[in-house]
Amino acid sequence: MAHNEHPANLREDYITEETRKLISSLPTNKDSQGSLCKYQGSWYYYNTLQGAINFKNHFQPQETDIILASFPKSGTTWLKALTVALFERSKHHNDPLNHPLLSDNPHSIVPFFESNLYLRTSTPDLTKYSSSSSSSSPRLFATHMPLHTVKEGLKGSPCKIVYMCRNVKDVLISLWYFKCKYLKIEVTRSVLESTFESFCGGGNFYGPFWDHVLSYWRGSLEDPSHVLFMKYEEMREEPYVQLKRLAEFLGCPFTEEEEEEGGVNKILELCSLRSLSDLKISKSGKPDSGADYKLCFRKGEVGDSKNHLSHEMEMRIDMIVEEKLKGSGLSF
């Protein structure tokens, strides 16, 4: 892949002089995709770090904003789709064919702060990001940054934050497949092994994984009315219960009448992996920056990692995670 074709968030062409100085004082690292640096305990590619700093310094939060957070490959697309559907449901009750999720990708409707909106500029136009045309509807944004960095950008605003967490081994496998497709390279064992090693060492993009997860886990314990911690596995196991929990947290609970009319199931069907990945936009759409939309969908299974990781790999990563999460009350 020629440099100018390299995905925007992996390049180094949007960095200000000030950020260059900052990077020179930070721990740095290289992986197969580019140079990383460790900022506020998390690893970033240089352009993405610039996006994070632009967000932190310039974002003007509104009290009703909703931030959808996750570690990469943890069910982010699904969480975005479900949240959009919750806020759009009253509008499209009698007009289901004009639903935004049928013509646009969840990543376009709910953009990432650091890798979309603030990647190239410190003053993006945010006017179009209300989830509906009415001003009472909240703006929806997404991030992969850890909670402490996000909070600096929120500047004390009582925004609601939803975090989707997924088992580290499934995240790892999903990331391996995604990385190979994204970089247009073969899906090989050697790429899996290098991804595994950087994960175990904590030096991967947005890593260490456990620190990321713990930032939101602790945030949800300290402030449960503003930070909701969801598990991908629970979402797959009891989607009806978890979607109702999400709706309640976001202040748009289902009415008895909606439940009786099958409103919860309608949203689950609309946002299912099968429905979303079958759409034309998902098969051929391309965003301004980041991955082709079709790369956002794979199997979405729970436990697929056991088909790929050796017993030794599983044991090693289990031991690391158990040690890192010890005493936190969080387990997988």
N, C-alpha and C positions, 0 to 999 in steps of 0.2 A: 504494500500500500504506500503510495507516494505521500510525502509529508503533507502536501496540500489537501490530500483526500483523508488524512487522519482525522478521526472524530474530534470535534471541537473541544470537548472537555479534556482530551488527552494532550492537547497542544499547549504551547506556551506563548501564544501571540496576543493575549489580552491583558498581560500583566503590567501593572503600573510600576514606575521606578520605586515607589515606596514599598510595594509588595516584594519586588526583587530584593530590596535590602532586608526585609523581614525574612524571606526565604534563606538568605545567606546566614542567618543566625539560628535557623531551625535544623533539627536532625533530618537528613535526607536519605533516600533509598531509591533503588531502581527496580522496575519489574519489566516483564516482556512488553508492556504497553507504553512505558514512559517513566519520567522522574516523579517521585513522590516526596512530600515533606510532611513532618508531623507538627500539626498545629492544634493547640488546646487538647492534646491527647489523642487526636485522630489523624489518620494519613489521608492526604489529598494529592491529586495531580495538580500541577501548578495553576492551570486555568480555573479548575474547580475551586481551588483555594481563593482565587481572586473573586469568583462568584460569591463564595461564602462571606468574604470580607465586605464586598459591595452590599450584600444583603444586611449584614450586621450593622453597617454604618448608615445605611440609607432607607431601609424599609420603614414605612409609616403604617404601623398596624392599626386596624380598626377592632373595636372590642368584640365584634361578632365574627371575626376571622376564624376559620377552622384550618388547622395544619395537620396534614396526614404524613406521618413519619414512619420510616422503616429502614432496616439495613437492606442493601440491594438484594433482590431476588427472594423477598420474603412475603410475597403476595400483594405487592404494591398496586399492581394493575387492578386486581380484584377489589381491594379496599377503596381505590379511587372510584371505580364503577358503582359500587354499593352506595357510597356517600352521595355521589351525583344523583343516583336514582332515588334516594331518600328525599332529597330536596326538590326533585323535579316531579314527584308523584302526584301532587295536587294539580299541577299545571297540565299534565298529560293524561289525566284520568279519562277524558273523552276524546283525546287526540293522540293515541299511543304511537302512531306512525311518524310523528314529528319529534319523537324523543331524541335528544342530542346524542345519546349513546348508540343510536342506530346509524348516525352519519359521521360521528367523530370518535376519535380514540380517547380513552380516559386520560392518557398522558397529555393530550392537547387541551382537554377541558380543565384538568387540574395540573398546572405546570410546576416543575421543581424550581425552588428559589435559586439554588447555587449552580445548577447545570442547564437551566433554561433562561429564566427571567433576568437574573443578575450576572449571567456569564459574560456578556459583551458590554454591559452598561451598568452604571450605578443608578440610573433613573429610568427604569422600564415603565411603559404605560400599563397600568394595572386596571384601567377602567373596565375592560371587558371581562374581568374574572369573577363577577358575581355569578352565582350558579343559576340565577334566572334574571329576567329583565326587571323584576320588582326590587326596589331598594332594600326591602326587608330581608331579602335572601342573603346569606353570608357569602363572603368570598372564600373560595377553596384553594389552598396551596399545598405543595408537597415538599418534602426534604429527606435527605439521607444523613443530615448532620446530627451529631449527638445533641442531647437535650440542652446541655449548658450553653452550647454555641447558639442554638435556636433561641434560647431565652434572652440572650444579649440583643438579638434582633427584634424581639417582641417588646423590649423596653418596659416591662412591668404591665403590659396589656393583659387582660384576663381572657385571652384567646383560648379556645379549646384545642387540645392536641390529642390525636389518636395515634397510637403506635401499634404496628403489626409486627409480631415477633414470630420467627419460624425456627424449627430445629436446625442447628448449625450444620449438620451433615447433609440435609436436603438443600440448604442454602448453597453449600459448597458445590454440590453436583450441578445445581441449576446455574450457578455462576460459571462453572467449567464449560458447559454447553453454550451458554450465552457468549462468553468470551471468545470462543472459537468461531462462532457464527459472526459476531460483531467484527472481529479482525479478519474474517474470511480466511481462516486457516483450518486445517484438518482437526477433527475431534480426536486427539490422541491421548494415550495414557501418560505420556511425558508432560503434557500441559496440565493434566489432572494432578500429577505428582508435584509439579512446581506450585500450582494453586494451593494444594494441600499444605505444602511446607510454609508458604507465606501466611496462610490462615493460622497454622499452629504457632508461628512466631509472632502473630499479631500485626505484621507489617503490610497487610493488604489494604487496598483502597477502602476508606472509611473504617478500617480496623483500629484496634483489636475488636473483634465481634462481641466478646463478653463485656467489654467496657461500654460499648454502644448500647447493648441491651440493658445493662444495669443502670445506665443514666436515666432511661425512661421507666424502668421498673421502680427505681427509688422515687422518681418524680411522681409516679402514679400512687405510691404509698403515702407520700407527703401531701399530695394535693389531688385527691381522687375526683374532685369536681371539675378539675381542669385538664387532667392527664388520664386518658383511658388506655390501659395496656391490654391488648388482645393477642391471642395465640392463634396462629394459622391452623394448627391441628384441631383446636376446639371449634374454629369456624367451619372446618370441613366436616367435623363430627356432628355438630348440632347447629347447622346454619340458621335455622329458624330462631332459636333462642339467642344466638349471638347477634343476629341482625336487629332483633328487638332491643337488645342491650345497647347496641350502637345508636339506634334511633333515639332511645331515651337519653343517653349521654349527650347527644347533639341537640336535644331540646325539640325534637320533632317525632314524638312517640306515635305508634300506631293506635288508632282508635279501635274500640271493640268492633265497630261496624266494618272498618278496613280489614281487620283480621277475619271476620266472618265472610267477607267478600273475596278472601284469598289474596289480599294485598301484599302480604309478606312473601308468599310463594311467587307471586308475579315478579317481584323485584329479584328474587333469587334466580328465577329462570332467565330473566333479561340479562343478568350479570354473570351467568354461568360461563365457565371457560369455553364450553362448546359454542354458546351463542355469540360471545364476544369475538372468538377467533374465526368464526365463520363469516363475519362481516367483511364487505369489500375493503373498507378503510383499514381493517386489521391485516388484510392480505397484501395490499399494495401501497398503503399510505406511508409517507415519510415525514418526520418532524423537521423543524429548522435545525435542531442540533440533537445529538443522541442517536439512538438506534432506530432502524426501521421498525414499524409497529409489529410486524410479524414475528420479530425476535422476542417480543414481550410474552409470547405464549409458548409453553412447552407442555408437560404433562400435568403439572400442578398436583402431583400425587404426594401422599404422606408416606415416608419410608422408602422412597425410590433409591436412596443412597446405598441401601444394602445390596443392590444389584451392581454397584460400581466400586465401593470401597472394600479393601481387603480387611480381614479380621483385625490385623495389627493396626491399620489406619483407624478403624472404628474405636479400638481400645484406647489408642493414643489421644484422639480428640475428645473422647468421653472423659478421660482422666483430667485433661486440661480444663474442660468446661466445668467439671464437678469441683475442681479445686478453685477455679476463679469465681464460681457462684456460691461457694460455701458460706453459709451464714446469712445469705441474702433473702432466703425464703423463696427464691425462684428456682424452678427445676424444669427440665424438659421431659 
